[in-house]
Amino acid sequence: MSRKHVHVAMYSGGASSAYVAHHMVQTYGRENCILFFTNTLWEHEDNYRFMHEVADYLGMEITYRTDGRTPEQVFYDYRFMGNSRLAKCSEELKVRHTVIFLEELRSEHGLEPILYFGIGRHEQHRAENLKEFYAHVPLEPVETRFPLISTFREEIDAKRIIEDKWGIRLPIMYKLGFSHANCGGRCVRGGFQHYAQLYRTWPDVYREQEEMEEEFRRHFEKDVSILKRNGGPYTLREYREVMEREGFEQFLKQEDDTVPCVCTV
């Protein structure tokens, strides 16, 4: 027996995912759609405000999944510090729970999910990676769609539309200059530019991340770090000391040679 399609927006608290969720709901109707959010417990409180205002605008509820652990707890469980190249937190707290949810839709509700991502043309490689992942990792392949790439001919200014047409204020992290709104600025895949921005904006949060890193290094007696330089560890303490000595402004312009996190919004 064939399953009824259900359209699932990977709802992550960012402008692009909000716009794609709107497109999905307008196209297929609220009754055939789900807003799905996996919570790392590190999100900035204004992200939740934004997600709920958008959900109210769409006339939808948000379906939550929470592992119960923070990224830091995942690092300790696996004895591995997430870094700009590999982040177990994304895999455990987001991807794993998404796959479980998809199997629940099939086995418990008789529904066939189609996933929608707010990924644009400039991140075509991420779209291809996600297509490949969801084609092979779940028990059965899951269809993935990227409307900002495949549906709209021109680049969509989602941020302007959300604020000017929907009347919804964007997450504060965008306003403060962050390129994405993940994990309250503590994203371990953020790179040098991201952490310079974090140091400039919320030095206390930077210090929290630095202390987490230092405690992990002591606890496991490992020379590891979130950032990498010349193929080796480069701690947040070292980076902060350089920024304090040389000025953080120059690092705000430094392009990051990092791999985008699957959480990125």
N, C-alpha and C positions, 0 to 999 in steps of 0.2 A: 504494500500500500504506500502510495506516495505521500510525503509530508507536506503540510502547508508551509509556505515560505514566511519567515519572520525577518524583518529588517532591523539589524542591530548596529546602532551608532557607537563606535568606540569613543565614548564621551569622556574627555580627559581634562576639562577645565580650561582649554585654550580657545582662542577665537576661531581657528580653522575647524576644529571638531564641532564647535557650536553651529557654525554655518552649515557644515555638511549634515548635521543632525536636522537642522531646519529644512534643508533641501529634501532629505529622506522622508520626513514627516509630511511635507507638502505633496510629495510624489505618491506616497503609498498609504497615507492616512494613519492617524494615531493608533488605531486599533491593530495595526499590523507592524508596529514599530516598538523598539526598546532603546532606551538610553542606558548604556552600560558603563559603569565606572568602577575601576579597581583602585582602592585607596591605600597609599603607602604609609599613611599616618604622619607623614612629614609635610603635607601640603600646607601652604599659607592659607590662613582662615578666609582671606578674600576670594580665594579660588572657589570655596564652597558657596559663598554669597553669589558669585557670578553664575556658577552652574545651576543653582536653584532659581535664579531670576530668569535664565534662559529656558529652563524646564517649564517654569510657570508661563512664560511667553508662548511656548509650544503646546501648553496644555497637557504636559506629560509628567509622570513620576520618574525618578531616577532609580535604577536597579543597582544596588551596591554589592560589592564583594570586598571583604577585608580579611587578610590573612591573620591579623592580630599582632604581627611583628612589624617593627620598623626596619628600614634598610640596615641600620646598625646591628640589630639583633640577627639579621640574616648573615651579616659579615662574621659575627661570632659563631653562629651555628656551623658555618662552612669553613671557619678558620681562614677566611680569604677576604682581604680588603678590596671592596669594589674600587675600580679606577677608571681612568678615561678610555681604556681599551676594553674592559670586561666588567660588566655590572650584574652580579648574581641577583641583586635586589629586583631588577626588572623582570628577570626570568621567574623568580619565586613569587613576587608580590603581585605581578600583573599578568604575565603571559600564562603561567600555570593556572591561575584562577579563571582566566578567560577560556582556556581549553576545557576546563571542568564545566564551566557554565554552558558552553556549546554542546557538550555531551548530555548535559541535563535537559536542554531544550529538545534534543532528539529523543532520548530514552524515556523521559518522564512526561513530556508534553506533545510528542509527535510532531515537532516543528523542525523545519529545515532552515538554519540561520544563514543569512547573508551579511557579511561584515562591511561596515563603511568607515573609512579612515579620512581624516582631515589632512592629507599629505598633498602638497602641491607639485608642480612640474619641476621645481628646482631640487626636489628630493626623489626623483624618479627611481634612483637606486634603492631607496628604502621601500618603495612600493613593490619593486620586483622581489626584494628579500621577503617581504610579508606574504606576497602571493605564493612564493615557494614554501614558506613555513607552513601556512595553513592548507596548502595542498597535500602535505605529507605528514605533519605531526599529529593532527587529530585522527581518530579511528577511521573516519571517512573525510575526503577533501571538503573544505569549506570555501565557498565562493567569497572573494574579497573585491570590494569596489572602491575606487578613488575618484569621486566626482570632480574634484578640483583639477584632475588630470584628464579624465576621459569625457566629461560632460560639458564643461564650460569652455568655450573657445578662447575667451580672454581671461587674463589673470583677475581673480576676484579680490577686492579689497574688503576682506571680511571684517576687519577691525572697524573701518569707517561705517560699514552697513550696520553693524551691531550697535554702535554708539549713536549714529545719526538717525537711522531708520527704526531700529527697535527700541531706542531709548534706554539701553542697558550699558552701564559703566563697565569697561574692561577690567580684568584683574589688575590689581595695583602693581604687580611685578612688571607688566608691560610698560606702565607709566614711568617706572623707576629705571628703565633702560635694559632690563633683562631680555634676552632673545627668546626665552621660553619661560613658562611659569611653573616648572616642575619642582616638587619637593622643597618648596619654600626657599629656594636658592641653594640647597645643599646637594644638588645633583652631582654624583661622583663622576659623571662623564662630561662635566661642564667645560673643562679645559682652563687654560691660563686666563683668557679674556673673561670668562664667566666668573672665575674666582676673584679677579681684580674688581669686577663689578660688585660682587658680593662684599668684598672688603670696603669698597667705597660707600656702599649703601647701608649695609648692616654689619659693621665690624664685630658686634657681639655674636652674630650668627656665624661669621667666619671663625671666631675664636672657639665657638662650640664645635665646629667641624674640625678645627685644628686639634682641640683637646681629645676629641673622639679618636682621631688618627694616632695621636701620641699614646693614648691609653692602649689602643689595639697593638701598637708596636711593642709596648712594654709587656703586655699580657702574654703575647705569643712569642716574644723575643724574635721578631722578624723585621728585617729592613725592608719595609713595604710602604707605599704611599698612594694617595689618590692621583696626584699628578706625576708625570714622567718627564724626564729630561735626558737626552742623549741615551735613550734606551734603559735608563736606570731610575731608581726612586728619587723623588724630589718632594720633600715634605711641605705641607702648608706652612709650617713654622719657618722653614728656609725661604719660602716664597714671600711670606709676610715681611720678614726681615729685609729682603731685597726691596720690596715695595716701599717700606718705611724709609729706607736709606736713599733710594733713587727716585721715589715718587711713583704712585700707582697710575698716574695719567697715561704714561707711555704704554702700559700693559693693557689699557682699555682698547687700544687700537690693534693689538696683536691678534692675528688670525689664528684660530685654534685648529690644529691638525688632529682632530678627534673624530671618533665614530659616533653619530647621533644615537642617543638612547632610544629604545622602543617606546619609552614614555613620552617623548618630546611632544609638547603642545604649543 
